[in-house]
Structure formats: C-alpha cells, structure tokens
Amino acid sequence: MEGQSKKIVQPVRRNLEFNLPKERIGDWHAGGAHITHFFNALSIFFPDGERFFIDSVRHYRGRIQDPALKESVRGFIGQEAMHGREHEEYNQALVDKGLPADRYGRFVLGLLKFLSRYSPKITQLAGTIALEHLTAILANMVLSEPRILKDAEPRFAALWKWHALEETEHKAVAYDVFQEVMGGGVRGYIHRCLALLTATFTFWLLVIPFHIGLVRKEGQALNIRGWFKVMNFLWGSPGVLRRSIPDWLDYFKPGFHPWDHNNAHFLDDVDALVAEVDAYGAAA
C-alpha cells in the first residue's frame, strides 16, 4: 500500500563553496564540449527549479504530523537552497562566456511562475516529487558509474558529485510529504504518475534545445564527432539515460517508494567530499 514511509537517512544542510574555475565552463568534462554542455544545460534549471521545490514542500509543512519528517523537510529546504546558490554561480559563468544561459533561465522561471500561479498546490507538489525522481535516478548514475565524471575538472566534478549525494540523501522527503497529504489510494497514485509523465516530457523538451543552443553558440554545432560522443555517453556507454530507464519505470508501481532503490551506501563518501571541497577553498 502507498503511504508507507521508508525513510533511510536524514538530510543535512552543508554550506559548501566550490569556487569553480570559470574559464573551464565550456570544456570541464573530459569528453569534450558536447558532454560538458549537456551537464551545463541541466544546471540552467536548478536555481529556480530548486526554489519551486522548496515552495511546494513548504506550503504543506503545517500539515506534517511526523516530527522526523518535519526535520527532514528542514534539511531538504536547506540543501535545495545551497544547490540553488552554487548553480547560480555556475550559470553566471556560462553567461560571462557569452552563452545564452540567462535567456534560457528566464524561460524556465516564467514557466515555473505560471505553474505557481495557476496550478493547484497539490499538483505543484506532485510535479516536485516527479522531478525529484528524475534527479534522483540521474544522481544514482553519477554516483554508481565512475566513467561519468572520469578525468573531469576536479571542482566541477566535485560540485556534481555533491549535488548527486544530496539529491540521494533527500530523495524521499517531498515524496513522503505528498504521501502524508494525499494518503494512499488510487487518487494519489494517478496524480503522481500523470505528474511524472508530464514532468519528463516537459523537462527533456527543454533540455534538448538548451543543450543544442549552448553547443551552437560555442561553434560546435557541425562537430559530428562531438554529437556522436554525447549520444554514446547518454545511450551507449556508459549510457546515462539508457540505464536510468528501469528506475524511471519503477515509479509507476503502486507501492513505489524512493528508498526502494536503496543506495544510501554512497553517502559514506560525503565526509571525504566535504574535505576535498574545503581543501579547494583553502587553496583559493
């Protein structure tokens, strides 16, 4: 039955500053510009997307009865706020390089403002848990497949690993809030499944042109080898998207819970990553 919390960990807010080398924003991934800009296109969504997630969860905070879930919500909000801050700096590096991240970001913000104004609050929360599922399965790929960030510029790699670790740490929080508000049953199941279908379609409908636009602005649109490399990266080997499909489909199981995919062992790497980032700050 839906509504059974399987919370594994308590999210913790970490105030990390990555001091990214902005001159590497267009080529920080060892796979080249096309793979670099796939990640860069994802980053464009995060500042305003994270704020949307925070608002959708915060709206229902007063209806949460479980003290542990209330504490999880505080950690969730703190983590998402830090993600938004660091990705704002990241995205500013794109703008400073003359790439259209600000224009794309304004479009994302406009879409989220429209949803915030005209869609029901429970639909906003359903959208949040759907997008949190997408980020959780991508985070799991980053953490489980070393080839994804192999030989990448260390500070950019650290930022993406940090984001993946914290997305993993809080991946069930918004879901548990939704379950507490909606309860188990058919209505909640249909709502969250429709939200995932809509969110997945909309997200990739925007990521793809953003990615192409960043690559084109870099003058790499006709680099066929680069496009082959990114397609292989996503769908061949290591197959970031191809290998994410089974986890995406699991969401449609009636009794699904995010911690059915129990990858909490990756969180053992958090302390080492924090020490690594602190060392970067000391050297700056």
N, C-alpha and C positions, 0 to 999 in steps of 0.2 A: 504493500500500500504506500502511496505517496505521503509525504509529510513527515517521514521518519528521519530525523537529523542524524547524520553520520559524521559529525564534525571531528576532525582528526587533530587539528592544530589551532592555535590562537594567533592571529596576525599581529605583527609588531611594527609600529612606525619606526623607520630608520631614516635619519636625516643625512643622506649621502650626497656629496657633490663631486661630479666626475671631471670637471674642468677639461672638457673634450678639446682635442686639437682641431680647431675649426677648419684649418687648411686641408684636413683629410676628409671632409664631409662628403666629397664626391667619389672617393676611392678607398674608403676604410676597409672594405671587405676584400679578402684575398682573391675572390672570384671575379673581381672587376666591377666596372661601373653599373652594369645592368643588375647584378645581385645587390650591390650597395644600394641602389635606388629602389629596389623592392622593399628593403627594410626602411629606407627613408620615407617612402610613400606610406608605410604603416605608421610611422612616427607622427605624420601630419594629423592623424585622427586623435591622438592621445590627449593633448591638453584639454580640449573642450569635451571630448568623449568621457574623460575621467570625471570632469565636473558634472556632466549629465548623470553618470552612475551615482556619484555622491548624492546629488539632489534626489534621485529616485529612491534611494535607500533611506536617506534621512527623513523623507516625508512620512515613512511608516515607523520611525523609531519609537514613537509614543505608544504603538500598539504591540510592541515586543514584550512578552512576559518573561522569557527565559533570561536570567542575568548573564549567563555565559554568552548568549547571542548578542545581548546589548554590548558586552565588552568586545566581541568580535566586530560589531559594527563600528565601534570607535577605532579599532585597528584598521579596518577596511578604509574608512574615511581618511585616516592619517596616511596610509600607504598610497592611496589614489592621489591625494594632494601632492605628495612628493613626486610621484610619477609625472603628474602634470607639469610641475615646476621644471624638472630636468628635461622633459621633452620640449618645453617652450624654448629652453636654451639650445637644444639640438636643432629645432626647427628654425631658430633665428640664424643659425649657421648656414642653413640652406638659403635663406633669404639673402644673407650677406654675400653669398656666392652668385647671386643673381638668378636663383631658381625660384619658380612660382609657388613656393610653399605657402606664402601668405594668402595668395588668391585662393588656393585650394582650401586652406584653413578657414577662410571666410565662408566658403560654400558649406563646409561641414558645420560651422557654427550656425549658419542660417537654417540648415536642416534641423539641427537639434533644438533651436529656438522654436521653430514651427511645431515640432513634436511636443515640446514642453508646454506650449500654449494651447494646442488643440487636441491632444490625445489624452485619454483618461490616465490618471496616476498609476493605476494597476497595469495598464498597457506599457507605460514607461518602465515600470519595474520588470515586466516580462521581457521587454527589449533589453534591459540591462542584464538580466540573467542569461539571455541568449548570447549577447556579445561577450559576456564573461566566459561563457562556454567556449566561444571561438578563441578568445585569448588564452584560455587555459590549455586547450589542446595544442595551440601553436607553442605556448610556453613549454609544454611537455616535450615537444620535438626539440626545442633548443637545448633543454637540459639532458635529454636522453641520447642525442646524436652529436658527438663531438665534432663531426665534419662540418656542421652548420656554421660554426664560428671559427673553424680552424685557421690559424695564421692571420686572423683579422687584427686590425689595430687594437692594442690591448684595452684602451679606455672605452672605445666603442663596444668592444666585446663584453667588457665588464658591465656596462650600462644595460645591454640587452640581457645578460645573464641575471643581473639584479632584478630587472623588470620581470623576467620569467620566474624567478624564485618567489617573488612576492605575489605575482598572479597565481602561482600554485598555492601559496600559503593562505590566500583569502578566497580561493575559487568557489567555495561553497557558501560564503556569507550572504550575498544577495539572494542566492537560491533559497537558503533557509528562511530569510525574511519573507520571500514570496510564499513559501510553503506555510509559514505561520499565519500570514494574512489570508491566503486563499484556502488553506487546508488541503486535504487530499481530495481526490474525486475527479470526475470527468471534466468539469469546467476548468479547473486549474491546468489539467493536462493539455486540453485543447488550446488553451490560451498560450501556454509556454511553447508548444510545438509550432503553432502558427507564428509566434514571435521569432523562433529560430529560423524558420523558412524565410520570413520577411527580412530579418536582420542579415542573414547570409547573402541573400540576393543583393540587397542594397549595399552592403559592405564591399563586396567584390565588384559591383557595378561602379563603385567609386575608386577603389584601389587600382584597378587596371588602367583607367585613363590617367590617374595621377602618376602612376609608375611610368607610363609611356611618355607623359608630358615632361617629367624630370629627365628621362633619358634623352628625349628630343632636344631639350634645352641645352644639354651637355654636348650636343652634336654627335650623339652616338646612335641615332635612330636607324641608320643604314648599316650598322655593325652587326651583320648576320651572326657572326660567331658569338657575340655577346648575348644575343637573343637565344641562341641555341643553349648557351651555358645556363642562363637563368631558367629556361624551360626544363632542362635536365635537373637543375637544382630543385625545382618545385615538384616535378612529376616523374623524374627518373631516379637519379641517385645524387644526394641522399633521399630525395622525394618528400620534401617537407609537406606538401599538400596531399600527395597520394597516400602517404602513410597516416595522415590525420583523419581520413575518411571513416574508418571504423569507429573511432572515438566520437566523431560528429554524429554518426548514426545512433550511437548508444543513447543519445539524448531523447530519442523517441520511445524508449522503453517506458512503460507506465510507471514502474517503480524506480526510475533512474535517480541517482544522487551523484553529485560531482566527485565525492570521495569513493565511489565505486571504482574509479581509476586512482588507486592509492599509490601515489608517487611521492609520499612525504619524505622518503629517504633522501631525496635531492636536497631537502632543507638542511641536511647536515653540512652542506657547503657554504651556508650563509656566513658563518663567522670568518672563514678564510677569505671570502669575497669582500667583506667589510674591511678586513685588514689590508687587502690589496688596494682598495679604493682609498683608504686613509693614507697609505704609502704614496699614492699618486698625489694626494693633496699636500703632503709634507714636502714632496719634491718640487712642487709648483713654485 
